[in-house]
Amino acid sequence: MLNALEVFTTVAIGVMVGVEFSVAFVMNPIFSGLPDDANQQARSHGGRMLGAAMPFWYIGSLVLLGIWTGFAWGDAGTGLLVGAGALLLLSIVMSILLLVPINNRGKNWTAENRPADWKEQMHRWDRYHYVRVAVLVVAFALLAAALV
């Protein structure tokens, strides 16, 4: 049972980290190369789509990791699991305080109602997101290290 939980948690968190990495280093650079209207539409659509899914994914991942940590408490690698959990929690706090407010504004923008500084706001979101991705990658590395 514990092995299945470890695998499921690792896959769930690993895919989440991959999605966030892809947003930072693949999708948003592609969007930024598009004309302004298409760039803003793509970012708004992504904000709506991922903004709806990611809260469940982040919280669910943290819960799964918490359950795994509880079952493995006292075993070798527990400290790594606790560290990964702390970093996942940090990424959630960062999301709520820094990224979600920008995303909530941007997901409703259109060519007709976007503010003059929309690109600056998207660049700010990107900078915060790079930091969040780094935190998530380290959390995933700790999680992977706990497996071995």
N, C-alpha and C positions, 0 to 999 in steps of 0.2 A: 504493500500500500504506500509506504513512504517513498519507494523508488518511483512509483507512478506520479505521486505529488511532486517530487523533485523534477522529473522530466517535464510534466505539464507546466509547472511554474517557470522553469528555465525557458521553455519554448514560448510561453506567453510573454514573458519579459523580453526575451531576445527579439521576438518579432516586433514588439512595441519599440524597442530601441532602434531596430532597423527602419521602421517607418519614420521615426523622428529624425534619424540620420539622413534618410532619403529626402525628407522635407527640407532639411538644412542644406544639403550638399548636392542635390539633384533637382528637385522640383522647383524650389524658389529661384535658383539661378536660371533655370529654363524660363520661368515666368518673367523674371526681370529682363530677359532678352526679347520679350514680346513688346509690341506697341502698348502704350499706357493703358488703353481701354481693356485690352485682352489680359494684360498683367493684372490689373485690378480686379477684373471679373474672375480670373483663375484663383487669385488669392481669396476673394470673397467666398467663392464656392468651396474652396479647400477649408476655409475657416468654419463654414457652416457644417460641412461633412465631418471633418475631424473634430471640430468643437463639440459635436454631438456624441461621438464615440469615445474620445479619449478620457473623459472623466471616469467612465466605467472601467476602461482598460487600466488606467493608473491605479484607481482604488482597488479594483479586483486583483491586480498584480501585488499590491502591498498586502492585501488580505491573504492571498496565497502564500506569500513569503512569510508572513507572520505565523500562519499555520505550520509551515515547514519548520520554521525556527522553533516553535513550541515543541514539535515532535522531536527535533534534533537537539534540544537543549542539553548542554553538557558534553555533547560529542565534539570531536575535533571539527573545526570549521564553523562552530557556532558564532564565534566572533566575526567571521567573514559575513555570515548571514545577517547579523545585527548591523554591521557596517553597510551592507547593501540595502537593508531596510531603511536605515537612517538617510541614506542618499536618495532612495525613492521618495521618502517623506519630504526631503528637501526639494526635490523636483516638483512635488505637488504644491508645496508652499510657494515656490517660485512661480509656478503656473498661475495660481490663484492671484498672487499679488502683482505680478509683472506682465504676464503674457495674456491672460484671459481678458483683462480690461481693453487691451488694444484689439484683440481678436473680436470681442463683442461689438466694438465700433466698426471694424473693418468688414465684418461679414455681411453687413447691411448696406454697404456703399454700392453705388452705381456710378456710371459716368456723370450722371446729372446731380448727384448729391454728395459726392466725395469731397472732403475738405482740401484746401490748397496744399496742406502739408502731408497728404496721404502717403507720399513716398518716404518722407522722413519718419512717419509713424511705422511704416512697414520695415524700414531699416532698423529702427529701435527694436521692433519685435524680433527681427532676425538676430540681432546681437544678443538679446536675452535668450533666444532659442539656442544659439551656439553654446552658451554656458550650460543651459539645461541638457543639451545633448552630451556635453562633456561629463556632467554629473551622472547621467544615465549610463554612459559607456563604462565609467568607473564602477558603478553599482553592478552592472552586468559582469564585469571582470571579477569582482568580489564573489558574485554568485557562482560563476564558473569555477573559481578557485575553491570554493566550498565543496564542490562536487568531488574534487580529487583530494 
